[in-house]
């Protein structure tokens, strides 16, 4: 912290870790002691996302190096809770803060940005206000790391905290808390002045400001901490994407990645293309691709099969509220009354109170119905399977999905798509060839059908996939017993062109069958993140043959190719089942005729 600026303003030593250690030690004891033990699993065990929820040996996994202990100590000594009493975070909030302020051996943040997604009423705004106050006035900049792993902070003399939202009402949720959480002694210590849209301190050298202005007014600033409020409501209609872009640009230019962004939000409404939706999808894409984008995503969501009934909702809410004990989950409480009101749609109740990302009105299937049937497993070597391939060149994904003949289990064998941030990209056909070859050699593949698309090779002008598909046909055509097209001009062991009207009709029939199977709980799959995401992205597409599936619109960046492959693989499986049943009937009939002759 800077030296004394005026009478009553704190000195650097006042906020040393040694001076603030007592509250931090309490959290350490609670998290490491018996009260920090992980609770037994509940009937409706929530979906836990983020390192906050990692466990080992019945206890919580905590970061090795973190400025979070210093932060917890400072808040315990310098702040008050929203009710004016001593500031005490729940243990759930404390774990999040420890991970949010986790650093590497060089004192750099492990993650540059974070998202905290929770149900309504969990306490996101009070937590955001505490982070804002600490970032402005507290020892929020890493100073040194002791040999024992203790991380010490120092006040950032250039601290500039922005609380950003697309409406003034949203920023008020955080800004109105400062008169309560900043007690008189803290106000005197740091020379704090609290205004409606600004909080100044340390001789007006640091500030917390509320931002709801145009993106052009935001661009160019150098904030050290940005808290973006209710990002599930940021969209094109309120300049949310432009505002998010301006904030990202400001933070990205900070030296050594010291500036950070924290999003606090509820579950988003799918299909609104909000900043919250884009952020979640970017994180899911990165996780599926094994790419670290420096984002700490923390969420606690009701399980996919959680019922929205008056009988079961209390138990679900009890699990998904985490440590937010103040939320009334009783059967006669206000949350249950809100759920029971017919004026509130089930999808909105799930979004608000179960923290679930629900389906859009034209969704092909509800994500929860699909997710609950995930059975993560690896198909055994030599297992009889069928494979369906959907080829693209650059814009869409290229996918390979299989289906086990014994039970219809769907598994993702390969997916190739444009990496995040790459404007120009083309799928590597050699990599695809290698993966397909490995899959065919490892499993007992009786058929591989491929939709080649009409993409063209830039050099030859020929269809992009045709040469490779012909090579596969020469390599395995005799091995496969289930050919794509058996007769006619288009006969081919592998190419199954979905532009064919006959193929379109057959695919739509099986898309409807797959939809029924999913809703009836008869669609086991491996739970691959990309597959689940593509299924979630798929929209119902009525045609003259029935209801198929497709992207929300032609130019959408939300891919559905693995969902198409999954339907194709299940289609092949059902065709094989039908053929086996017909063969059995014919065999029985032949045996019956033979017996009669004798």
Backbone torsions as a table, in degrees:
resi	resn	phi	psi	omega
1	UNK	NA	148.8	-179.6
2	UNK	-63.3	158.3	176.6
3	UNK	-63.9	169.5	-176.0
4	UNK	-57.2	128.0	-179.0
5	UNK	-97.4	-30.6	179.7
6	UNK	-162.2	171.0	-179.2
7	UNK	-58.4	134.5	177.5
8	UNK	86.6	-3.3	179.7
9	UNK	-93.9	141.1	-171.5
10	UNK	-68.2	159.0	172.8
11	UNK	-104.5	168.7	-174.0
12	UNK	-59.2	-42.8	-174.0
13	UNK	-67.0	-21.8	-178.4
14	UNK	-60.3	-29.8	-175.6
15	UNK	-108.7	23.7	175.3
16	UNK	-66.0	157.7	-179.5
17	UNK	-62.2	-36.2	179.3
18	UNK	-60.9	-38.9	-178.5
19	UNK	-73.0	-23.1	-174.5
20	UNK	-111.1	12.6	-167.9
21	UNK	-71.1	-28.5	-173.1
22	UNK	-55.9	-51.3	178.0
23	UNK	-62.6	-38.4	179.7
24	UNK	-62.7	-39.9	178.6
25	UNK	-63.4	-36.0	177.9
26	UNK	-62.1	-46.0	178.4
27	UNK	-62.4	-41.0	179.4
28	UNK	-59.2	-45.6	179.8
29	UNK	-63.0	-42.8	-178.5
30	UNK	-67.0	-39.7	-176.9
31	UNK	-78.1	-32.8	-178.8
32	UNK	-93.3	-19.3	-177.0
33	UNK	-87.3	-165.6	-175.1
34	UNK	-64.5	-32.8	-179.3
35	UNK	-73.3	-15.0	177.9
36	UNK	-91.3	4.0	179.3
37	UNK	-68.7	148.7	-178.3
38	UNK	-72.2	133.6	-179.4
39	UNK	-69.5	151.9	176.8
40	UNK	-59.7	157.3	-179.8
41	UNK	-63.8	144.1	179.9
42	UNK	-95.8	168.7	178.1
43	UNK	-61.2	-41.0	176.8
44	UNK	-110.7	70.4	-177.4
45	UNK	-61.1	124.3	-176.2
46	UNK	-71.4	159.0	171.7
47	UNK	-78.8	121.2	-174.5
48	UNK	-108.4	119.5	-177.7
49	UNK	-117.3	128.7	175.6
50	UNK	111.9	157.9	-179.5
51	UNK	-65.7	-18.5	176.6
52	UNK	-53.0	-29.0	-173.1
53	UNK	-105.5	9.3	177.5
54	UNK	-71.9	137.7	-179.7
55	UNK	-131.0	158.7	173.8
56	UNK	-153.8	130.6	178.0
57	UNK	58.4	31.0	179.5
58	UNK	81.9	4.6	178.4
59	UNK	-125.6	171.9	-177.8
60	UNK	-82.5	143.4	172.5
61	UNK	-85.6	122.4	-179.9
62	UNK	-114.7	150.8	-178.4
63	UNK	-65.0	146.3	-179.6
64	UNK	-67.2	-44.2	-179.2
65	UNK	-124.2	125.8	180.0
66	UNK	-157.2	141.0	172.0
67	UNK	-79.2	-3.8	-176.7
68	UNK	-60.1	-33.4	178.4
69	UNK	-64.0	-41.3	177.9
70	UNK	-64.6	-39.2	179.2
71	UNK	-63.6	-45.1	179.3
72	UNK	-61.9	-38.5	178.1
73	UNK	-66.0	-43.9	-179.4
74	UNK	-63.6	-46.2	-179.1
75	UNK	-63.3	-37.9	179.5
76	UNK	-65.1	-30.7	-177.7
77	UNK	-93.3	-30.7	-170.3
78	UNK	-107.9	-15.1	-175.4
79	UNK	-116.9	167.6	171.5
80	UNK	-123.1	157.6	178.0
81	UNK	-73.8	171.4	179.4
82	UNK	-57.4	-22.3	179.0
83	UNK	-92.2	4.4	179.0
84	UNK	88.4	-9.7	178.5
85	UNK	-81.6	179.6	180.0
86	UNK	-56.2	138.1	-179.8
87	UNK	-72.0	113.3	176.0
88	UNK	-131.7	114.2	176.2
89	UNK	-75.9	151.8	170.2
90	UNK	-68.4	161.9	179.9
91	UNK	-65.7	-29.9	174.9
92	UNK	-64.1	-46.7	178.0
93	UNK	-64.1	-39.7	179.9
94	UNK	-62.0	-41.8	178.9
95	UNK	-63.5	-40.9	177.6
96	UNK	-61.0	-44.6	-178.8
97	UNK	-64.1	-38.4	177.7
98	UNK	-61.9	-40.4	178.8
99	UNK	-75.4	-34.8	179.1
100	UNK	-63.4	-36.0	-178.8
101	UNK	-99.1	17.3	178.1
102	UNK	-68.6	143.0	-178.0
103	UNK	-131.0	165.3	173.7
104	UNK	-92.4	-173.1	-176.3
105	UNK	-64.4	-21.0	179.8
106	UNK	-93.7	4.1	178.8
107	UNK	81.7	14.6	178.2
108	UNK	-94.5	147.3	-179.2
109	UNK	-60.0	138.8	175.9
110	UNK	-67.9	-34.2	177.9
111	UNK	-131.8	136.4	-178.2
112	UNK	-81.1	-31.0	-177.8
113	UNK	-131.0	162.5	179.5
114	UNK	-148.6	154.5	173.7
115	UNK	-127.1	127.7	174.4
116	UNK	-112.8	106.7	-177.9
117	UNK	-111.5	119.7	-179.9
118	UNK	-143.2	167.6	177.1
119	UNK	-69.3	164.6	-179.5
120	UNK	-61.3	141.3	176.0
121	UNK	83.4	3.6	-176.3
122	UNK	-71.0	-25.0	-178.7
123	UNK	109.6	30.4	-179.2
124	UNK	-68.1	-41.9	-178.7
125	UNK	-66.1	-45.8	175.5
126	UNK	-59.3	-38.5	177.6
127	UNK	-65.4	-42.3	177.6
128	UNK	-62.3	-38.5	178.6
129	UNK	-65.3	-39.2	178.2
130	UNK	-65.0	-41.7	177.8
131	UNK	-63.2	-41.1	179.6
132	UNK	-62.5	-45.6	-179.5
133	UNK	-63.7	-44.7	178.9
134	UNK	-63.4	-41.0	-178.7
135	UNK	-65.4	-31.7	-178.2
136	UNK	-84.3	-45.8	-169.6
137	UNK	-112.7	-18.6	-174.3
138	UNK	-93.6	179.6	179.3
139	UNK	-78.3	70.0	-169.8
140	UNK	-95.3	2.2	179.3
141	UNK	-113.2	130.3	-177.3
142	UNK	-61.3	128.5	-179.5
143	UNK	-103.2	-50.2	179.5
144	UNK	-161.3	165.7	176.5
145	UNK	-126.2	123.1	179.1
146	UNK	-74.7	165.8	178.9
147	UNK	-61.8	-28.0	179.8
148	UNK	-84.6	4.4	177.6
149	UNK	92.6	0.8	177.4
150	UNK	-70.7	126.4	-179.8
151	UNK	-100.9	124.5	-179.4
152	UNK	-105.6	141.3	178.0
153	UNK	-111.0	166.0	174.3
154	UNK	-140.6	155.4	-178.7
155	UNK	-68.0	138.4	179.5
156	UNK	-85.1	112.5	-177.3
157	UNK	-66.0	-16.5	179.3
158	UNK	-106.1	21.2	-174.9
159	UNK	-57.7	127.3	179.5
160	UNK	-144.1	104.6	-175.8
161	UNK	-103.0	132.0	177.4
162	UNK	-117.1	130.0	171.5
163	UNK	-104.6	110.1	-168.1
164	UNK	-114.1	137.3	175.2
165	UNK	-153.4	170.5	-178.9
166	UNK	-92.3	-1.2	174.8
167	UNK	-145.9	152.7	-178.7
168	UNK	-65.4	-32.4	179.8
169	UNK	-61.6	-36.3	-179.4
170	UNK	-69.8	-38.7	178.1
171	UNK	-69.0	-29.4	179.4
172	UNK	-61.1	-31.9	-179.0
173	UNK	-55.9	-33.7	178.8
174	UNK	-93.7	-46.9	-172.7
175	UNK	-64.2	-32.8	-176.9
176	UNK	-70.9	-9.2	-179.0
177	UNK	-82.8	-20.5	-172.6
178	UNK	-63.1	-38.6	177.3
179	UNK	-60.4	-23.8	-179.2
180	UNK	-90.1	-45.2	-173.4
181	UNK	-80.4	-16.4	177.6
182	UNK	-99.4	100.7	-177.7
183	UNK	-72.5	165.2	-177.3
184	UNK	-54.9	-40.7	-177.9
185	UNK	-65.5	-35.0	177.4
186	UNK	-71.7	-39.8	177.4
187	UNK	-60.0	-42.7	178.3
188	UNK	-68.2	-42.2	-175.7
189	UNK	-58.6	-42.2	-175.3
190	UNK	-106.2	7.3	179.5
191	UNK	59.1	46.2	-172.8
192	UNK	-84.2	138.1	172.6
193	UNK	-121.6	123.2	-176.3
194	UNK	-103.2	119.2	174.9
195	UNK	-110.9	-176.3	-178.3
196	UNK	-70.8	-39.0	-176.9
197	UNK	-119.1	-0.8	-178.8
198	UNK	-142.9	147.0	171.0
199	UNK	-126.9	116.4	-178.0
200	UNK	-106.0	158.9	177.0
201	UNK	-165.4	172.2	178.6
202	UNK	52.1	54.8	178.9
203	UNK	66.8	33.9	179.7
204	UNK	62.2	24.7	178.7
205	UNK	-90.8	-18.3	178.7
206	UNK	-129.5	156.9	-178.0
207	UNK	-155.9	157.7	166.9
208	UNK	-116.8	126.7	-178.7
209	UNK	-130.5	145.6	174.7
210	UNK	-89.7	133.5	-176.8
211	UNK	-123.1	121.8	171.6
212	UNK	-137.7	13.7	-174.8
213	UNK	-81.0	-175.9	-177.3
214	UNK	-68.4	154.3	178.2
215	UNK	-56.8	-33.8	-179.6
216	UNK	-64.3	-34.0	179.2
217	UNK	-73.6	-28.3	-179.0
218	UNK	-79.3	-36.3	-173.3
219	UNK	-60.1	136.0	177.2
220	UNK	102.9	-11.9	179.6
221	UNK	-72.6	167.8	179.7
222	UNK	-128.2	62.6	179.6
223	UNK	-69.7	154.8	176.6
224	UNK	-100.7	-23.1	175.9
225	UNK	-147.4	127.5	177.3
226	UNK	-119.2	130.8	174.6
227	UNK	-113.5	112.8	-178.7
228	UNK	-97.7	119.6	-171.6
229	UNK	-97.8	134.2	173.8
230	UNK	55.9	51.6	-177.0
231	UNK	-66.8	-12.0	174.7
232	UNK	-68.7	-12.4	178.9
233	UNK	-104.8	1.0	179.2
234	UNK	-85.5	118.2	178.8
235	UNK	-146.6	-172.3	-176.3
236	UNK	-66.4	-33.6	-175.3
237	UNK	-66.1	-26.8	179.2
238	UNK	-114.1	22.1	179.2
239	UNK	62.5	24.7	-178.2
240	UNK	-62.3	-40.6	-179.4
241	UNK	-68.5	-39.6	177.5
242	UNK	-64.9	-40.2	179.0
243	UNK	-64.8	-43.0	178.7
244	UNK	-62.9	-40.3	178.6
245	UNK	-63.8	-40.3	178.8
246	UNK	-64.7	-41.9	178.9
247	UNK	-64.9	-44.9	179.1
248	UNK	-57.5	-43.5	-179.8
249	UNK	-63.9	-40.5	179.0
250	UNK	-63.6	-42.9	-177.3
251	UNK	-72.7	-36.2	-176.3
252	UNK	-62.8	-26.8	-176.7
253	UNK	-88.6	5.5	-179.6
254	UNK	-69.8	147.6	-179.2
255	UNK	-66.2	130.5	176.9
256	UNK	54.2	28.4	176.5
257	UNK	63.0	33.4	-177.2
258	UNK	-76.1	-30.3	179.1
259	UNK	-77.6	150.8	-173.7
260	UNK	-142.6	161.4	176.6
261	UNK	-124.1	132.9	172.0
262	UNK	-121.7	120.7	174.3
263	UNK	-96.0	130.5	172.4
264	UNK	-116.9	125.7	-170.7
265	UNK	-156.3	166.5	167.1
266	UNK	-95.6	175.8	174.0
267	UNK	-59.8	141.5	-177.9
268	UNK	-84.8	164.2	174.0
269	UNK	-91.3	114.3	-177.9
270	UNK	-59.4	143.8	176.9
271	UNK	90.0	-6.4	178.9
272	UNK	-88.1	-7.8	178.9
273	UNK	55.6	44.9	179.4
274	UNK	-80.8	167.1	174.4
275	UNK	-61.2	-38.5	177.1
276	UNK	-60.8	-42.1	179.4
277	UNK	-66.2	-45.3	-180.0
278	UNK	-62.9	-40.4	-179.2
279	UNK	-64.9	-44.9	179.4
280	UNK	-63.2	-43.4	-179.2
281	UNK	-66.2	-38.2	177.4
282	UNK	-63.6	-40.2	178.3
283	UNK	-66.0	-43.7	179.4
284	UNK	-64.4	-41.1	177.7
285	UNK	-61.1	-44.4	-179.0
286	UNK	-64.7	-41.9	178.8
287	UNK	-62.3	-44.2	-179.6
288	UNK	-64.4	-31.5	-179.3
289	UNK	-90.7	-2.5	-179.3
290	UNK	70.8	30.3	-177.9
291	UNK	-107.7	133.7	176.9
292	UNK	-91.8	113.3	179.4
293	UNK	-103.6	14.3	175.8
294	UNK	69.2	31.8	-177.4
295	UNK	-118.7	123.1	172.7
296	UNK	-91.1	110.0	179.8
297	UNK	-107.1	123.6	-175.7
298	UNK	-128.3	119.0	-177.4
299	UNK	-150.0	150.8	176.7
300	UNK	-129.6	110.2	-169.9
301	UNK	-125.0	147.0	176.5
302	UNK	-61.9	147.1	179.6
303	UNK	-64.7	156.9	-175.2
304	UNK	-56.7	-32.5	-175.5
305	UNK	-94.8	11.6	-179.1
306	UNK	-65.7	121.6	-179.1
307	UNK	-77.1	145.7	177.3
308	UNK	-100.1	69.3	-179.5
309	UNK	-124.0	156.0	179.5
310	UNK	-61.4	-32.2	-178.2
311	UNK	-71.6	-41.6	-173.4
312	UNK	-98.5	-20.7	-175.6
313	UNK	-56.3	-40.3	179.3
314	UNK	-57.3	-41.4	179.8
315	UNK	-68.7	-37.5	178.5
316	UNK	-65.8	-46.8	-179.6
317	UNK	-62.9	-38.1	178.5
318	UNK	-58.4	-36.2	-179.3
319	UNK	-79.6	-41.4	-171.2
320	UNK	-84.0	-13.8	178.3
321	UNK	-76.6	-11.6	-179.1
322	UNK	64.7	-130.3	-179.5
323	UNK	-91.9	9.5	-179.1
324	UNK	-78.3	73.2	-173.6
325	UNK	-63.0	-20.4	-177.2
326	UNK	-74.9	-14.8	178.1
327	UNK	-74.4	127.2	-175.9
328	UNK	-81.3	108.2	-179.2
329	UNK	-103.8	9.9	-177.8
330	UNK	-66.0	157.0	-177.8
331	UNK	-65.3	-20.6	177.3
332	UNK	-109.1	16.4	-178.5
333	UNK	-81.6	171.9	-175.8
334	UNK	-67.8	-34.3	179.4
335	UNK	-64.6	-43.7	178.4
336	UNK	-63.9	-36.3	177.5
337	UNK	-64.8	-38.9	178.1
338	UNK	-63.5	-42.5	179.4
339	UNK	-64.7	-38.1	-175.8
340	UNK	-74.1	-21.4	-178.4
341	UNK	-67.1	129.5	-179.8
342	UNK	-71.1	-15.1	177.7
343	UNK	-72.4	-18.8	177.6
344	UNK	-97.9	121.2	-178.5
345	UNK	-67.1	149.6	177.7
346	UNK	-56.9	-37.8	-178.7
347	UNK	-65.0	-38.7	178.5
348	UNK	-70.4	-38.0	177.4
349	UNK	-64.3	-40.7	177.4
350	UNK	-64.6	-40.1	-179.0
351	UNK	-66.6	-46.8	-175.6
352	UNK	-73.8	-47.1	-168.8
353	UNK	-102.7	-27.2	176.6
354	UNK	-97.2	-5.6	-178.2
355	UNK	55.8	34.5	-179.6
356	UNK	-98.8	145.0	172.8
357	UNK	-90.0	108.7	-172.9
358	UNK	-93.6	-179.9	-176.3
359	UNK	-87.4	154.2	172.7
360	UNK	-76.2	167.7	-177.3
361	UNK	-61.4	-32.1	-178.3
362	UNK	-105.3	21.0	179.8
363	UNK	-62.6	142.2	177.5
364	UNK	-63.8	-38.7	179.7
365	UNK	-152.7	155.8	175.8
366	UNK	-77.7	132.0	-178.1
367	UNK	-55.6	-36.9	-177.2
368	UNK	-63.8	-39.3	-179.8
369	UNK	-63.9	-33.6	178.8
370	UNK	-78.9	-46.3	-174.7
371	UNK	-61.0	-36.3	-174.1
372	UNK	-67.5	-16.0	-178.6
373	UNK	-95.7	8.8	179.5
374	UNK	-69.5	131.3	176.4
375	UNK	-132.0	83.8	-176.0
376	UNK	-58.3	117.0	178.1
377	UNK	-161.7	160.7	177.8
378	UNK	-104.3	129.8	178.5
379	UNK	-67.2	130.6	-174.5
380	UNK	-66.0	150.0	176.4
381	UNK	-57.1	139.1	177.6
382	UNK	79.9	0.3	-179.3
383	UNK	-69.0	132.1	176.8
384	UNK	-66.4	127.2	-178.0
385	UNK	-145.2	167.3	167.4
386	UNK	-119.9	153.8	-178.5
387	UNK	-127.3	140.8	174.9
388	UNK	-124.4	131.7	-175.3
389	UNK	-119.6	132.7	175.9
390	UNK	-121.8	112.4	-174.2
391	UNK	-97.2	138.7	172.5
392	UNK	-132.9	173.2	-178.1
393	UNK	-106.4	-49.4	-175.3
394	UNK	-148.2	-46.7	-172.8
395	UNK	-74.9	-52.1	179.9
396	UNK	-87.8	173.7	177.9
397	UNK	-84.4	152.9	169.9
398	UNK	-105.7	129.0	-173.7
399	UNK	-133.3	153.6	175.2
400	UNK	-135.4	114.8	-177.8
401	UNK	-126.2	139.1	179.9
402	UNK	-114.3	167.1	177.0
403	UNK	-140.3	125.6	-179.2
404	UNK	-75.5	131.2	-174.2
405	UNK	-68.8	-29.0	-174.3
406	UNK	-67.7	-32.0	-173.9
407	UNK	-145.5	3.2	179.7
408	UNK	78.3	15.3	179.5
409	UNK	-66.7	126.2	-177.1
410	UNK	-97.6	133.5	-179.9
411	UNK	-137.6	148.7	-179.3
412	UNK	-91.5	116.6	-178.5
413	UNK	-94.6	-22.0	179.5
414	UNK	-175.9	147.3	175.0
415	UNK	-149.4	135.4	-179.4
416	UNK	-131.8	125.0	178.9
417	UNK	-153.1	164.9	-176.4
418	UNK	-57.4	125.7	178.2
419	UNK	-65.7	153.1	178.4
420	UNK	-57.6	135.2	176.5
421	UNK	85.7	-5.4	179.9
422	UNK	-93.1	117.9	179.6
423	UNK	-80.6	-40.3	-178.8
424	UNK	-112.8	122.9	-177.5
425	UNK	-157.9	146.2	175.5
426	UNK	-138.4	137.6	-178.1
427	UNK	-60.9	142.5	179.8
428	UNK	-87.0	104.6	-177.1
429	UNK	-65.4	-31.3	178.1
430	UNK	-65.9	-39.5	177.7
431	UNK	-65.4	-39.2	177.1
432	UNK	-64.0	-45.7	179.4
433	UNK	-58.2	-43.0	-179.5
434	UNK	-63.4	-45.7	-179.0
435	UNK	-65.0	-43.5	179.6
436	UNK	-62.9	-42.8	179.5
437	UNK	-61.6	-45.5	178.6
438	UNK	-59.6	-40.7	-178.5
439	UNK	-67.7	-44.2	-179.7
440	UNK	-65.0	-37.7	-179.1
441	UNK	-74.3	-29.3	-178.2
442	UNK	-81.8	-35.0	-175.9
443	UNK	-108.8	168.2	175.5
444	UNK	-94.0	84.2	-175.7
445	UNK	-84.6	121.0	179.0
446	UNK	-96.7	-12.3	179.0
447	UNK	-165.3	139.9	175.3
448	UNK	-131.9	111.9	178.0
449	UNK	-107.0	141.7	-174.8
450	UNK	-137.1	128.3	170.8
451	UNK	-91.7	114.2	-170.5
452	UNK	-80.9	-13.0	-172.0
453	UNK	63.1	174.3	-178.6
454	UNK	-107.1	16.5	178.2
455	UNK	-63.3	146.4	-176.1
456	UNK	-114.1	147.6	174.5
457	UNK	-70.9	133.2	-176.3
458	UNK	-63.4	-31.2	-176.2
459	UNK	-89.1	-46.9	-174.3
460	UNK	-92.6	-23.6	-175.7
461	UNK	79.0	-2.8	178.5
462	UNK	-79.1	164.2	178.3
463	UNK	-59.6	133.0	-167.4
464	UNK	-56.9	-38.5	-174.2
465	UNK	-101.9	-8.8	-168.8
466	UNK	-60.3	-44.0	-178.2
467	UNK	-62.6	-43.8	-179.9
468	UNK	-66.3	-40.0	179.4
469	UNK	-65.4	-36.3	175.6
470	UNK	-65.1	-38.9	177.9
471	UNK	-64.3	-40.6	177.0
472	UNK	-62.4	-38.6	179.7
473	UNK	-63.2	-42.9	178.4
474	UNK	-67.0	-33.5	-175.9
475	UNK	-76.2	-40.4	-172.1
476	UNK	-126.1	2.0	-174.4
477	UNK	-53.6	-43.0	-179.5
478	UNK	-74.8	-25.1	-179.4
479	UNK	-73.4	-38.6	-177.8
480	UNK	-75.3	134.8	178.0
481	UNK	-98.2	-9.4	-177.7
482	UNK	-118.1	92.4	-176.5
483	UNK	-83.7	150.6	-177.5
484	UNK	-66.2	-54.3	178.7
485	UNK	-129.8	117.0	-171.6
486	UNK	-87.1	-32.5	-174.0
487	UNK	-135.4	169.4	175.6
488	UNK	89.1	-177.8	-177.9
489	UNK	-63.9	-30.2	-178.0
490	UNK	-93.2	15.5	-178.5
491	UNK	-56.9	129.2	-178.9
492	UNK	-163.6	138.1	-179.5
493	UNK	-64.4	-27.1	-170.2
494	UNK	-123.0	-42.4	-175.0
495	UNK	-68.3	120.8	177.5
496	UNK	-127.8	87.3	-171.4
497	UNK	-75.7	118.6	-177.4
498	UNK	-77.1	-1.1	173.4
499	UNK	-77.8	-15.9	178.3
500	UNK	-66.7	128.8	178.7
501	UNK	-55.9	-39.2	179.4
502	UNK	-64.2	-39.5	179.1
503	UNK	-70.8	-37.5	176.8
504	UNK	-60.1	-45.3	-179.4
505	UNK	-61.3	-45.1	-179.4
506	UNK	-65.6	-41.7	-178.9
507	UNK	-64.6	-42.7	-179.6
508	UNK	-62.2	-41.0	177.5
509	UNK	-57.6	-42.1	-177.7
510	UNK	-81.2	-22.8	172.3
511	UNK	-65.5	-41.1	177.4
512	UNK	-67.2	-39.1	178.4
513	UNK	-65.1	-40.8	178.6
514	UNK	-63.2	-40.6	178.9
515	UNK	-61.1	-42.4	177.6
516	UNK	-64.8	-43.7	179.6
517	UNK	-59.9	-42.0	-179.8
518	UNK	-63.8	-45.7	-178.5
519	UNK	-66.2	-28.5	-179.7
520	UNK	-91.6	2.9	178.6
521	UNK	75.4	30.7	-177.0
522	UNK	-121.9	45.4	-178.7
523	UNK	-140.8	69.3	-178.8
524	UNK	-66.0	139.9	-179.5
525	UNK	-150.1	171.0	-172.4
526	UNK	-83.4	-5.0	178.8
527	UNK	73.7	17.8	179.0
528	UNK	-55.3	133.7	-173.9
529	UNK	-61.4	-39.2	179.6
530	UNK	-67.7	-40.5	178.1
531	UNK	-61.8	-46.8	179.4
532	UNK	-61.3	-39.2	-179.6
533	UNK	-67.0	-42.7	179.9
534	UNK	-66.0	-37.2	176.4
535	UNK	-64.2	-41.2	178.8
536	UNK	-64.0	-35.0	-178.8
537	UNK	-74.0	-22.3	-172.5
538	UNK	-67.5	140.7	178.0
539	UNK	-117.6	152.1	176.3
540	UNK	-68.0	133.0	-179.8
541	UNK	-128.8	95.3	178.6
542	UNK	-62.8	142.3	177.0
543	UNK	-141.5	178.8	-179.3
544	UNK	-68.7	-13.8	179.8
545	UNK	-98.6	-10.4	-176.3
546	UNK	140.8	-154.6	-178.3
547	UNK	-104.4	115.2	178.0
548	UNK	-102.7	-159.6	177.7
549	UNK	-137.0	154.2	179.5
550	UNK	-169.7	-175.4	178.4
551	UNK	-72.8	162.7	-180.0
552	UNK	-63.0	-33.4	170.1
553	UNK	-160.1	166.1	-169.7
554	UNK	-57.7	-38.5	-175.9
555	UNK	-92.4	6.6	-176.9
556	UNK	-62.1	141.4	176.6
557	UNK	-87.4	-2.5	178.4
558	UNK	-87.0	111.6	-171.5
559	UNK	-83.1	152.6	-180.0
560	UNK	-132.1	8.7	-169.0
561	UNK	-62.0	-37.6	178.8
562	UNK	-69.2	-30.7	174.6
563	UNK	-64.5	-41.1	176.4
564	UNK	-62.1	-43.9	179.2
565	UNK	-62.5	-39.2	180.0
566	UNK	-63.7	-43.1	176.4
567	UNK	-62.6	-43.0	179.7
568	UNK	-62.1	-41.5	-180.0
569	UNK	-66.9	-42.4	177.4
570	UNK	-66.7	-33.3	175.4
571	UNK	-60.4	-47.7	178.7
572	UNK	-60.7	-40.8	179.7
573	UNK	-62.3	-43.8	-179.0
574	UNK	-68.8	-37.7	176.6
575	UNK	-62.2	-41.4	178.4
576	UNK	-65.7	-41.6	177.5
577	UNK	-58.9	-46.1	-179.4
578	UNK	-62.7	-41.6	179.4
579	UNK	-64.0	-40.4	178.5
580	UNK	-65.0	-40.5	178.9
581	UNK	-65.4	-42.0	178.0
582	UNK	-62.7	-42.1	-179.8
583	UNK	-63.2	-38.4	179.4
584	UNK	-66.4	-40.2	178.7
585	UNK	-63.5	-45.2	179.6
586	UNK	-63.0	-38.3	178.5
587	UNK	-64.7	-44.0	179.2
588	UNK	-64.1	-39.5	178.2
589	UNK	-63.9	-42.7	179.7
590	UNK	-63.3	-40.9	179.1
591	UNK	-65.5	-37.3	179.3
592	UNK	-64.9	-42.4	178.7
593	UNK	-63.8	-41.5	-179.3
594	UNK	-63.1	-42.3	179.6
595	UNK	-64.1	-38.6	-179.6
596	UNK	-64.6	-37.0	179.5
597	UNK	-63.9	-36.8	179.4
598	UNK	-76.5	NA	NA
